[in-house]
Amino acid sequence: MDVLDKLEVETLIRDTKEYLDDDEMNEVAIQAAGWGKKSVEKFGETIGHSPHKHGFFDACVGKMKGKSGWDEDKAKGFCARLIDTAKGTTKWRGGNND
């Protein structure tokens, strides 16, 4: 992963936090900030875990809850939405996601 990829990921994270802090935009924060399958894969490279593999969620939460302005709940929501984006579904979460 090159420096430009890392900068892209950090920019997406910064933009996402701004949307997550906005009650009206919170539900669409990942889309609004510009996350797509490719950028989620790049983020996965920065934390050493593919979003399609076990361990991504915990690694993601660990990275994000240490960032300024991110608490554990915000990190968990963000990371779950990234997996939703990568997989194209919420069915991985279990439960009733109709």
N, C-alpha and C positions, 0 to 999 in steps of 0.2 A: 504494500500500500504506500503510495507516495504522499508527499506533503499536501498536494492539492486535494487529494481524497480526504485526508484528515481534516483539513480546513473546511471542506464541504460538510462533513459530518458535524463538526463543532458549530458551524453556522446553522445547520438544521436543528441542533439541540437548543441553541440560543433562541431561535425563532419559535420553536415548539413551546418553550417555557413561557414566552410572552402570550401565546394563544391559550395555554393551560391556565394562566392566571386570569384570563378573561372568561367570566361565567358564560357568556353567550357563545363563545368560540370553543369552549372546552371539549365538547363532544366531537368536533371536527378538527382538533388541533393538529393531529398527525397529517391529515390531508392538506390543511391550510398552510402548514409550514413547508410542504413540498416533499414529504417522505413518499418513496415508492419502493418497490421490491429491490431495485438495484441499490438504493441508498441504505436500506436496512441491511443488505448483505455487506456493504462497506462498513457500516457500524459494527456488525458482527465481527469483522476482521479486526477492528480496533480493540475488541474485548476478548478475542480469541475463541469465539463460539458462533457457530452458524445459527441463525434464527430458526432453522428447521430441526435442530438437534437439542436433546436434553441438556440443560445447563445454561442455555442462553438467558433465560429469565433471571436466574439468580445472579449471573455475571452482570447482566444489564442493571438490575436493581443496585447491586454493589457499586457499580461505577456512578450511577446517577444520584444516589442518595448522598454522595460525598460532594456533589456540586452545589455551589452557592444557590440558595433559594429552592432547593429540591429536598423535600422531606421523603420519608419512606413511602407514604401513600401515593404521592405524586409520581415517584419513581416506578412504583408497581403498576400504576395505571398507564404510564408512558410505555413501559416495557411490554405490557400485555397488548397494547395497541400496535406496537411494532411487530409483534408476532402475528397479530391479525392481518396486518398489511402484507407481511412476507408470505403467509399461508393463504391469503385471500378468503379467510373464513374465521369465525369465532368458535367453531365446533371443537377445536383443540382444548378449549377451556372446560369442557364437560358441562353437565347440567343442561338446562333447557335454554338454548340460544336461538330459538326460532325467530 
